[in-house]
Amino acid sequence: MEYGIIGLLILVLDIYAIIKVLGSGSSTGAKILWVLGILVFPVIGFVVWLIAGPRGTGRIA
């Protein structure tokens, strides 16, 4: 039962990361690479994206 809950949590976090990647201002190639990395390596890909992933389009004034 625990593995199902952990798997669901990883799935939700990966979907969140993919949505954030697709909404970022990065180039199309970078977006594709990030999404592939997150899909192929769900846990490691999410952690790497969390640390070094493309940031949103927010601007500093």
PDB file of N, CA, C and O in Angstrom:
ATOM      1  N   MET A   1       0.815  -1.197   0.000  1.00  0.00           N
ATOM      2  CA  MET A   1       0.000   0.000   0.000  1.00  0.00           C
ATOM      3  C   MET A   1       0.859   1.261   0.000  1.00  0.00           C
ATOM      4  O   MET A   1       0.514   2.251  -0.646  1.00  0.00           O
ATOM      5  N   GLU A   2       1.982   1.224   0.729  1.00  0.00           N
ATOM      6  CA  GLU A   2       2.823   2.419   0.791  1.00  0.00           C
ATOM      7  C   GLU A   2       3.388   2.767  -0.578  1.00  0.00           C
ATOM      8  O   GLU A   2       3.509   3.940  -0.931  1.00  0.00           O
ATOM      9  N   TYR A   3       3.739   1.720  -1.359  1.00  0.00           N
ATOM     10  CA  TYR A   3       4.318   1.980  -2.664  1.00  0.00           C
ATOM     11  C   TYR A   3       3.321   2.652  -3.597  1.00  0.00           C
ATOM     12  O   TYR A   3       3.712   3.449  -4.449  1.00  0.00           O
ATOM     13  N   GLY A   4       2.066   2.346  -3.448  1.00  0.00           N
ATOM     14  CA  GLY A   4       1.048   2.987  -4.272  1.00  0.00           C
ATOM     15  C   GLY A   4       0.929   4.455  -3.967  1.00  0.00           C
ATOM     16  O   GLY A   4       0.783   5.267  -4.881  1.00  0.00           O
ATOM     17  N   ILE A   5       0.987   4.813  -2.706  1.00  0.00           N
ATOM     18  CA  ILE A   5       0.898   6.215  -2.303  1.00  0.00           C
ATOM     19  C   ILE A   5       2.146   6.966  -2.752  1.00  0.00           C
ATOM     20  O   ILE A   5       2.048   8.090  -3.244  1.00  0.00           O
ATOM     21  N   ILE A   6       3.314   6.356  -2.589  1.00  0.00           N
ATOM     22  CA  ILE A   6       4.563   6.996  -3.015  1.00  0.00           C
ATOM     23  C   ILE A   6       4.569   7.165  -4.530  1.00  0.00           C
ATOM     24  O   ILE A   6       4.978   8.212  -5.032  1.00  0.00           O
ATOM     25  N   GLY A   7       4.126   6.160  -5.254  1.00  0.00           N
ATOM     26  CA  GLY A   7       4.053   6.249  -6.709  1.00  0.00           C
ATOM     27  C   GLY A   7       3.105   7.339  -7.167  1.00  0.00           C
ATOM     28  O   GLY A   7       3.395   8.056  -8.125  1.00  0.00           O
ATOM     29  N   LEU A   8       1.980   7.466  -6.494  1.00  0.00           N
ATOM     30  CA  LEU A   8       1.021   8.516  -6.827  1.00  0.00           C
ATOM     31  C   LEU A   8       1.617   9.895  -6.559  1.00  0.00           C
ATOM     32  O   LEU A   8       1.414  10.820  -7.345  1.00  0.00           O
ATOM     33  N   LEU A   9       2.340  10.036  -5.470  1.00  0.00           N
ATOM     34  CA  LEU A   9       2.982  11.300  -5.138  1.00  0.00           C
ATOM     35  C   LEU A   9       4.031  11.657  -6.193  1.00  0.00           C
ATOM     36  O   LEU A   9       4.105  12.806  -6.628  1.00  0.00           O
ATOM     37  N   ILE A  10       4.834  10.687  -6.604  1.00  0.00           N
ATOM     38  CA  ILE A  10       5.835  10.929  -7.649  1.00  0.00           C
ATOM     39  C   ILE A  10       5.157  11.318  -8.955  1.00  0.00           C
ATOM     40  O   ILE A  10       5.626  12.220  -9.648  1.00  0.00           O
ATOM     41  N   LEU A  11       4.071  10.656  -9.298  1.00  0.00           N
ATOM     42  CA  LEU A  11       3.332  10.990 -10.517  1.00  0.00           C
ATOM     43  C   LEU A  11       2.824  12.420 -10.482  1.00  0.00           C
ATOM     44  O   LEU A  11       2.956  13.152 -11.463  1.00  0.00           O
ATOM     45  N   VAL A  12       2.246  12.821  -9.361  1.00  0.00           N
ATOM     46  CA  VAL A  12       1.717  14.186  -9.232  1.00  0.00           C
ATOM     47  C   VAL A  12       2.845  15.205  -9.342  1.00  0.00           C
ATOM     48  O   VAL A  12       2.695  16.217 -10.026  1.00  0.00           O
ATOM     49  N   LEU A  13       3.977  14.953  -8.676  1.00  0.00           N
ATOM     50  CA  LEU A  13       5.109  15.878  -8.741  1.00  0.00           C
ATOM     51  C   LEU A  13       5.686  15.955 -10.155  1.00  0.00           C
ATOM     52  O   LEU A  13       6.075  17.034 -10.602  1.00  0.00           O
ATOM     53  N   ASP A  14       5.746  14.833 -10.857  1.00  0.00           N
ATOM     54  CA  ASP A  14       6.249  14.843 -12.227  1.00  0.00           C
ATOM     55  C   ASP A  14       5.312  15.612 -13.154  1.00  0.00           C
ATOM     56  O   ASP A  14       5.775  16.361 -14.014  1.00  0.00           O
ATOM     57  N   ILE A  15       4.020  15.439 -12.992  1.00  0.00           N
ATOM     58  CA  ILE A  15       3.058  16.191 -13.809  1.00  0.00           C
ATOM     59  C   ILE A  15       3.191  17.682 -13.535  1.00  0.00           C
ATOM     60  O   ILE A  15       3.140  18.492 -14.461  1.00  0.00           O
ATOM     61  N   TYR A  16       3.361  18.049 -12.262  1.00  0.00           N
ATOM     62  CA  TYR A  16       3.564  19.454 -11.905  1.00  0.00           C
ATOM     63  C   TYR A  16       4.819  20.003 -12.593  1.00  0.00           C
ATOM     64  O   TYR A  16       4.789  21.094 -13.163  1.00  0.00           O
ATOM     65  N   ALA A  17       5.918  19.249 -12.541  1.00  0.00           N
ATOM     66  CA  ALA A  17       7.168  19.689 -13.154  1.00  0.00           C
ATOM     67  C   ALA A  17       7.010  19.844 -14.661  1.00  0.00           C
ATOM     68  O   ALA A  17       7.506  20.816 -15.231  1.00  0.00           O
ATOM     69  N   ILE A  18       6.335  18.914 -15.311  1.00  0.00           N
ATOM     70  CA  ILE A  18       6.143  18.987 -16.754  1.00  0.00           C
ATOM     71  C   ILE A  18       5.307  20.205 -17.127  1.00  0.00           C
ATOM     72  O   ILE A  18       5.605  20.881 -18.111  1.00  0.00           O
ATOM     73  N   ILE A  19       4.276  20.490 -16.361  1.00  0.00           N
ATOM     74  CA  ILE A  19       3.447  21.674 -16.628  1.00  0.00           C
ATOM     75  C   ILE A  19       4.273  22.937 -16.483  1.00  0.00           C
ATOM     76  O   ILE A  19       4.155  23.854 -17.295  1.00  0.00           O
ATOM     77  N   LYS A  20       5.119  22.995 -15.444  1.00  0.00           N
ATOM     78  CA  LYS A  20       5.965  24.173 -15.234  1.00  0.00           C
ATOM     79  C   LYS A  20       6.999  24.308 -16.356  1.00  0.00           C
ATOM     80  O   LYS A  20       7.290  25.421 -16.794  1.00  0.00           O
ATOM     81  N   VAL A  21       7.551  23.194 -16.820  1.00  0.00           N
ATOM     82  CA  VAL A  21       8.519  23.239 -17.918  1.00  0.00           C
ATOM     83  C   VAL A  21       7.849  23.765 -19.179  1.00  0.00           C
ATOM     84  O   VAL A  21       8.395  24.637 -19.855  1.00  0.00           O
ATOM     85  N   LEU A  22       6.677  23.246 -19.498  1.00  0.00           N
ATOM     86  CA  LEU A  22       5.991  23.662 -20.717  1.00  0.00           C
ATOM     87  C   LEU A  22       5.554  25.119 -20.657  1.00  0.00           C
ATOM     88  O   LEU A  22       5.419  25.760 -21.699  1.00  0.00           O
ATOM     89  N   GLY A  23       5.331  25.654 -19.470  1.00  0.00           N
ATOM     90  CA  GLY A  23       4.935  27.048 -19.319  1.00  0.00           C
ATOM     91  C   GLY A  23       6.105  28.003 -19.168  1.00  0.00           C
ATOM     92  O   GLY A  23       5.899  29.210 -19.045  1.00  0.00           O
ATOM     93  N   SER A  24       7.317  27.494 -19.175  1.00  0.00           N
ATOM     94  CA  SER A  24       8.486  28.352 -18.992  1.00  0.00           C
ATOM     95  C   SER A  24       8.831  29.055 -20.301  1.00  0.00           C
ATOM     96  O   SER A  24       8.290  28.738 -21.360  1.00  0.00           O
ATOM     97  N   GLY A  25       9.732  30.000 -20.200  1.00  0.00           N
ATOM     98  CA  GLY A  25      10.144  30.760 -21.377  1.00  0.00           C
ATOM     99  C   GLY A  25      11.329  30.153 -22.095  1.00  0.00           C
ATOM    100  O   GLY A  25      11.948  30.826 -22.919  1.00  0.00           O
ATOM    101  N   SER A  26      11.664  28.921 -21.817  1.00  0.00           N
ATOM    102  CA  SER A  26      12.810  28.261 -22.451  1.00  0.00           C
ATOM    103  C   SER A  26      12.511  27.923 -23.900  1.00  0.00           C
ATOM    104  O   SER A  26      11.365  27.968 -24.346  1.00  0.00           O
ATOM    105  N   SER A  27      13.566  27.583 -24.622  1.00  0.00           N
ATOM    106  CA  SER A  27      13.395  27.195 -26.021  1.00  0.00           C
ATOM    107  C   SER A  27      12.671  25.853 -26.108  1.00  0.00           C
ATOM    108  O   SER A  27      12.589  25.108 -25.131  1.00  0.00           O
ATOM    109  N   THR A  28      12.158  25.568 -27.277  1.00  0.00           N
ATOM    110  CA  THR A  28      11.426  24.321 -27.477  1.00  0.00           C
ATOM    111  C   THR A  28      12.320  23.107 -27.256  1.00  0.00           C
ATOM    112  O   THR A  28      11.885  22.111 -26.676  1.00  0.00           O
ATOM    113  N   GLY A  29      13.557  23.184 -27.710  1.00  0.00           N
ATOM    114  CA  GLY A  29      14.481  22.070 -27.523  1.00  0.00           C
ATOM    115  C   GLY A  29      14.760  21.793 -26.056  1.00  0.00           C
ATOM    116  O   GLY A  29      14.803  20.638 -25.633  1.00  0.00           O
ATOM    117  N   ALA A  30      14.949  22.856 -25.280  1.00  0.00           N
ATOM    118  CA  ALA A  30      15.197  22.685 -23.845  1.00  0.00           C
ATOM    119  C   ALA A  30      13.971  22.091 -23.159  1.00  0.00           C
ATOM    120  O   ALA A  30      14.102  21.244 -22.276  1.00  0.00           O
ATOM    121  N   LYS A  31      12.791  22.528 -23.559  1.00  0.00           N
ATOM    122  CA  LYS A  31      11.561  21.984 -22.972  1.00  0.00           C
ATOM    123  C   LYS A  31      11.445  20.486 -23.255  1.00  0.00           C
ATOM    124  O   LYS A  31      11.097  19.704 -22.370  1.00  0.00           O
ATOM    125  N   ILE A  32      11.738  20.095 -24.493  1.00  0.00           N
ATOM    126  CA  ILE A  32      11.644  18.679 -24.862  1.00  0.00           C
ATOM    127  C   ILE A  32      12.627  17.854 -24.041  1.00  0.00           C
ATOM    128  O   ILE A  32      12.277  16.785 -23.541  1.00  0.00           O
ATOM    129  N   LEU A  33      13.851  18.345 -23.901  1.00  0.00           N
ATOM    130  CA  LEU A  33      14.854  17.614 -23.121  1.00  0.00           C
ATOM    131  C   LEU A  33      14.446  17.482 -21.662  1.00  0.00           C
ATOM    132  O   LEU A  33      14.606  16.411 -21.076  1.00  0.00           O
ATOM    133  N   TRP A  34      13.921  18.553 -21.060  1.00  0.00           N
ATOM    134  CA  TRP A  34      13.487  18.478 -19.663  1.00  0.00           C
ATOM    135  C   TRP A  34      12.334  17.496 -19.497  1.00  0.00           C
ATOM    136  O   TRP A  34      12.334  16.694 -18.563  1.00  0.00           O
ATOM    137  N   VAL A  35      11.356  17.551 -20.391  1.00  0.00           N
ATOM    138  CA  VAL A  35      10.212  16.641 -20.278  1.00  0.00           C
ATOM    139  C   VAL A  35      10.663  15.197 -20.445  1.00  0.00           C
ATOM    140  O   VAL A  35      10.210  14.322 -19.707  1.00  0.00           O
ATOM    141  N   LEU A  36      11.547  14.934 -21.402  1.00  0.00           N
ATOM    142  CA  LEU A  36      12.056  13.574 -21.579  1.00  0.00           C
ATOM    143  C   LEU A  36      12.830  13.110 -20.346  1.00  0.00           C
ATOM    144  O   LEU A  36      12.692  11.964 -19.919  1.00  0.00           O
ATOM    145  N   GLY A  37      13.637  13.990 -19.782  1.00  0.00           N
ATOM    146  CA  GLY A  37      14.381  13.633 -18.580  1.00  0.00           C
ATOM    147  C   GLY A  37      13.470  13.300 -17.419  1.00  0.00           C
ATOM    148  O   GLY A  37      13.726  12.359 -16.667  1.00  0.00           O
ATOM    149  N   ILE A  38      12.407  14.070 -17.272  1.00  0.00           N
ATOM    150  CA  ILE A  38      11.457  13.825 -16.182  1.00  0.00           C
ATOM    151  C   ILE A  38      10.687  12.527 -16.421  1.00  0.00           C
ATOM    152  O   ILE A  38      10.413  11.791 -15.473  1.00  0.00           O
ATOM    153  N   LEU A  39      10.337  12.240 -17.662  1.00  0.00           N
ATOM    154  CA  LEU A  39       9.579  11.023 -17.960  1.00  0.00           C
ATOM    155  C   LEU A  39      10.433   9.763 -17.864  1.00  0.00           C
ATOM    156  O   LEU A  39       9.962   8.732 -17.383  1.00  0.00           O
ATOM    157  N   VAL A  40      11.684   9.835 -18.315  1.00  0.00           N
ATOM    158  CA  VAL A  40      12.542   8.652 -18.312  1.00  0.00           C
ATOM    159  C   VAL A  40      13.065   8.348 -16.913  1.00  0.00           C
ATOM    160  O   VAL A  40      13.157   7.185 -16.518  1.00  0.00           O
ATOM    161  N   PHE A  41      13.408   9.396 -16.164  1.00  0.00           N
ATOM    162  CA  PHE A  41      13.920   9.238 -14.796  1.00  0.00           C
ATOM    163  C   PHE A  41      13.003  10.010 -13.847  1.00  0.00           C
ATOM    164  O   PHE A  41      13.342  11.128 -13.460  1.00  0.00           O
ATOM    165  N   PRO A  42      11.856   9.452 -13.459  1.00  0.00           N
ATOM    166  CA  PRO A  42      10.854  10.219 -12.715  1.00  0.00           C
ATOM    167  C   PRO A  42      11.362  10.878 -11.430  1.00  0.00           C
ATOM    168  O   PRO A  42      11.103  12.061 -11.213  1.00  0.00           O
ATOM    169  N   VAL A  43      12.062  10.159 -10.592  1.00  0.00           N
ATOM    170  CA  VAL A  43      12.497  10.734  -9.318  1.00  0.00           C
ATOM    171  C   VAL A  43      13.720  11.625  -9.520  1.00  0.00           C
ATOM    172  O   VAL A  43      13.733  12.782  -9.101  1.00  0.00           O
ATOM    173  N   ILE A  44      14.751  11.071 -10.169  1.00  0.00           N
ATOM    174  CA  ILE A  44      15.977  11.838 -10.386  1.00  0.00           C
ATOM    175  C   ILE A  44      15.702  13.035 -11.288  1.00  0.00           C
ATOM    176  O   ILE A  44      16.222  14.124 -11.046  1.00  0.00           O
ATOM    177  N   GLY A  45      14.892  12.845 -12.321  1.00  0.00           N
ATOM    178  CA  GLY A  45      14.547  13.942 -13.226  1.00  0.00           C
ATOM    179  C   GLY A  45      13.841  15.078 -12.511  1.00  0.00           C
ATOM    180  O   GLY A  45      14.103  16.249 -12.782  1.00  0.00           O
ATOM    181  N   PHE A  46      12.938  14.729 -11.590  1.00  0.00           N
ATOM    182  CA  PHE A  46      12.233  15.768 -10.836  1.00  0.00           C
ATOM    183  C   PHE A  46      13.188  16.523  -9.934  1.00  0.00           C
ATOM    184  O   PHE A  46      13.130  17.750  -9.855  1.00  0.00           O
ATOM    185  N   VAL A  47      14.068  15.803  -9.255  1.00  0.00           N
ATOM    186  CA  VAL A  47      15.011  16.453  -8.337  1.00  0.00           C
ATOM    187  C   VAL A  47      15.957  17.371  -9.109  1.00  0.00           C
ATOM    188  O   VAL A  47      16.222  18.492  -8.676  1.00  0.00           O
ATOM    189  N   VAL A  48      16.464  16.906 -10.243  1.00  0.00           N
ATOM    190  CA  VAL A  48      17.354  17.738 -11.052  1.00  0.00           C
ATOM    191  C   VAL A  48      16.599  18.956 -11.565  1.00  0.00           C
ATOM    192  O   VAL A  48      17.136  20.063 -11.552  1.00  0.00           O
ATOM    193  N   TRP A  49      15.367  18.771 -12.014  1.00  0.00           N
ATOM    194  CA  TRP A  49      14.562  19.903 -12.473  1.00  0.00           C
ATOM    195  C   TRP A  49      14.330  20.891 -11.330  1.00  0.00           C
ATOM    196  O   TRP A  49      14.381  22.103 -11.539  1.00  0.00           O
ATOM    197  N   LEU A  50      14.081  20.386 -10.142  1.00  0.00           N
ATOM    198  CA  LEU A  50      13.842  21.239  -8.989  1.00  0.00           C
ATOM    199  C   LEU A  50      15.061  22.102  -8.693  1.00  0.00           C
ATOM    200  O   LEU A  50      14.924  23.265  -8.314  1.00  0.00           O
ATOM    201  N   ILE A  51      16.251  21.537  -8.865  1.00  0.00           N
ATOM    202  CA  ILE A  51      17.482  22.270  -8.573  1.00  0.00           C
ATOM    203  C   ILE A  51      17.899  23.176  -9.731  1.00  0.00           C
ATOM    204  O   ILE A  51      18.261  24.331  -9.507  1.00  0.00           O
ATOM    205  N   ALA A  52      17.852  22.670 -10.961  1.00  0.00           N
ATOM    206  CA  ALA A  52      18.441  23.398 -12.081  1.00  0.00           C
ATOM    207  C   ALA A  52      17.501  23.644 -13.240  1.00  0.00           C
ATOM    208  O   ALA A  52      17.948  24.075 -14.303  1.00  0.00           O
ATOM    209  N   GLY A  53      16.227  23.390 -13.075  1.00  0.00           N
ATOM    210  CA  GLY A  53      15.299  23.490 -14.187  1.00  0.00           C
ATOM    211  C   GLY A  53      15.038  24.905 -14.645  1.00  0.00           C
ATOM    212  O   GLY A  53      15.414  25.867 -13.975  1.00  0.00           O
ATOM    213  N   PRO A  54      14.386  25.031 -15.801  1.00  0.00           N
ATOM    214  CA  PRO A  54      14.054  26.348 -16.322  1.00  0.00           C
ATOM    215  C   PRO A  54      13.075  27.067 -15.402  1.00  0.00           C
ATOM    216  O   PRO A  54      12.129  26.473 -14.884  1.00  0.00           O
ATOM    217  N   ARG A  55      13.321  28.326 -15.217  1.00  0.00           N
ATOM    218  CA  ARG A  55      12.461  29.116 -14.342  1.00  0.00           C
ATOM    219  C   ARG A  55      11.296  29.691 -15.131  1.00  0.00           C
ATOM    220  O   ARG A  55      11.317  29.715 -16.362  1.00  0.00           O
ATOM    221  N   GLY A  56      10.287  30.152 -14.416  1.00  0.00           N
ATOM    222  CA  GLY A  56       9.115  30.746 -15.051  1.00  0.00           C
ATOM    223  C   GLY A  56       9.439  32.062 -15.732  1.00  0.00           C
ATOM    224  O   GLY A  56      10.598  32.476 -15.762  1.00  0.00           O
ATOM    225  N   THR A  57       8.439  32.717 -16.274  1.00  0.00           N
ATOM    226  CA  THR A  57       8.637  33.949 -17.004  1.00  0.00           C
ATOM    227  C   THR A  57       8.568  35.173 -16.107  1.00  0.00           C
ATOM    228  O   THR A  57       8.484  36.298 -16.600  1.00  0.00           O
ATOM    229  N   GLY A  58       8.604  34.968 -14.797  1.00  0.00           N
ATOM    230  CA  GLY A  58       8.563  36.105 -13.886  1.00  0.00           C
ATOM    231  C   GLY A  58       9.771  37.003 -14.065  1.00  0.00           C
ATOM    232  O   GLY A  58      10.887  36.529 -14.280  1.00  0.00           O
ATOM    233  N   ARG A  59       9.537  38.309 -13.974  1.00  0.00           N
ATOM    234  CA  ARG A  59      10.629  39.270 -14.206  1.00  0.00           C
ATOM    235  C   ARG A  59      10.919  40.036 -12.926  1.00  0.00           C
ATOM    236  O   ARG A  59      10.026  40.348 -12.139  1.00  0.00           O
ATOM    237  N   ILE A  60      12.174  40.320 -12.753  1.00  0.00           N
ATOM    238  CA  ILE A  60      12.582  41.124 -11.599  1.00  0.00           C
ATOM    239  C   ILE A  60      12.572  42.575 -12.009  1.00  0.00           C
ATOM    240  O   ILE A  60      13.145  42.942 -13.035  1.00  0.00           O
ATOM    241  N   ALA A  61      11.926  43.399 -11.216  1.00  0.00           N
ATOM    242  CA  ALA A  61      11.775  44.818 -11.575  1.00  0.00           C
ATOM    243  C   ALA A  61      13.000  45.599 -11.413  1.00  0.00           C
ATOM    244  O   ALA A  61      13.005  46.801 -11.681  1.00  0.00           O
TER     245      ALA A  61
END
